[in-house]
């Protein structure tokens, strides 16, 4: 009877040891998985930060280009207004050729300034 009790106790101890070992193994696997997930999340955060920086840089470049385009358009409008003023003063056939030549020189000057 004692031998049966001892055998039963040994069996229970072995089962307990197996259960404990299994639990430890599971805990180690979960810990490893957690570390892998943490590393992955860190990489995701780095990627998102990089994308955010790239988007900020692209947005700034676009804003700068829009400002340049706006300035170019304003300059073009000024040139158009200047040329309209010149065209309203183009001489008729009765006026002398000297005035026509002066206006053409002014147009060339405006074109050089624009270039």
Wavefront OBJ file of the C-alpha trace (Angstrom):
o trace
v 0.000 0.000 0.000
v 2.820 2.340 0.852
v 4.539 1.610 -2.422
v 1.328 2.478 -4.285
v 1.086 5.809 -2.407
v 4.738 6.554 -3.099
v 4.276 5.687 -6.761
v 1.170 7.903 -6.922
v 3.069 10.777 -5.247
v 5.969 10.315 -7.659
v 3.564 10.358 -10.609
v 1.888 13.537 -9.317
v 5.290 15.173 -8.766
v 6.346 14.247 -12.287
v 3.086 15.622 -13.700
v 3.569 18.816 -11.675
v 7.151 19.145 -12.928
v 6.000 18.593 -16.522
v 3.234 21.165 -16.089
v 5.684 23.661 -14.564
v 8.195 23.082 -17.387
v 5.446 23.507 -19.966
v 4.281 26.711 -18.282
v 7.862 28.042 -18.218
v 8.310 27.182 -21.910
v 5.037 28.915 -22.769
v 6.090 31.990 -20.766
v 9.434 32.102 -22.598
v 7.689 31.831 -25.970
v 5.281 34.615 -25.018
v 8.169 36.770 -23.828
v 10.035 36.200 -27.101
v 6.896 36.941 -29.100
v 6.346 40.110 -27.052
v 9.894 41.271 -27.773
v 9.399 40.597 -31.486
v 6.143 42.571 -31.465
v 7.810 45.441 -29.607
v 10.633 45.497 -32.169
v 8.084 45.459 -34.999
v 6.134 48.331 -33.424
v 9.347 50.334 -33.039
v 10.030 49.833 -36.757
v 6.481 50.893 -37.626
v 6.882 54.062 -35.537
v 10.207 54.840 -37.263
v 8.601 54.355 -40.686
v 5.674 56.606 -39.775
v 8.033 59.302 -38.495
v 10.055 59.098 -41.713
v 6.890 59.374 -43.825
v 5.763 62.349 -41.759
v 9.129 64.082 -42.310
v 8.966 63.336 -46.043
v 5.409 64.683 -46.274
v 6.431 67.827 -44.366
v 9.388 68.352 -46.724
v 7.195 67.796 -49.785
v 4.530 70.164 -48.426
v 7.148 72.872 -47.777
v 8.597 72.443 -51.283
v 5.097 72.691 -52.768
v 4.352 75.846 -50.769
v 7.636 77.376 -51.947
v 6.867 76.473 -55.575
v 3.390 77.987 -55.230
v 4.901 81.210 -53.879
v 7.355 81.321 -56.812
v 4.528 80.702 -59.270
v 2.471 83.438 -57.622
v 5.393 85.852 -57.956
v 5.880 84.838 -61.600
v 2.182 85.417 -62.297
v 2.241 88.820 -60.619
v 5.294 89.781 -62.673
v 3.609 88.540 -65.871
v 0.513 90.614 -65.058
v 2.697 93.685 -64.562
v 4.393 93.033 -67.891
v 1.020 92.611 -69.632
v -0.217 95.864 -68.154
v 2.999 97.586 -69.232
v 2.686 96.209 -72.771
v -0.994 97.219 -72.909
v 0.107 100.720 -72.060
v 2.647 100.576 -74.873
v 0.165 99.168 -77.357
v -2.288 101.955 -76.645
v 0.421 104.415 -77.574
v 1.567 102.731 -80.819
v 1.658 105.444 -83.466
v -0.639 105.537 -86.439
v 0.639 105.790 -89.994
v 0.645 109.541 -89.747
v 3.135 109.528 -86.829
v 6.820 109.417 -87.566
v 8.873 106.208 -87.644
v 11.106 107.438 -84.793
v 8.280 107.040 -82.246
v 7.530 103.526 -83.521
v 11.191 102.581 -83.180
v 11.266 103.914 -79.589
v 8.250 101.787 -78.659
v 9.849 98.693 -80.196
v 13.020 99.373 -78.207
v 10.933 99.614 -75.028
v 9.289 96.273 -75.827
v 12.693 94.658 -76.332
v 13.843 96.140 -73.011
v 10.780 94.668 -71.279
v 11.475 91.271 -72.841
v 15.126 91.362 -71.658
v 14.045 92.319 -68.151
v 11.592 89.435 -68.069
v 14.234 86.992 -69.303
l 1 2 3 4 5 6 7 8 9 10 11 12 13 14 15 16 17 18 19 20 21 22 23 24 25 26 27 28 29 30 31 32 33 34 35 36 37 38 39 40 41 42 43 44 45 46 47 48 49 50 51 52 53 54 55 56 57 58 59 60 61 62 63 64 65 66 67 68 69 70 71 72 73 74 75 76 77 78 79 80 81 82 83 84 85 86 87 88 89 90 91 92 93 94 95 96 97 98 99 100 101 102 103 104 105 106 107 108 109 110 111 112 113 114 115
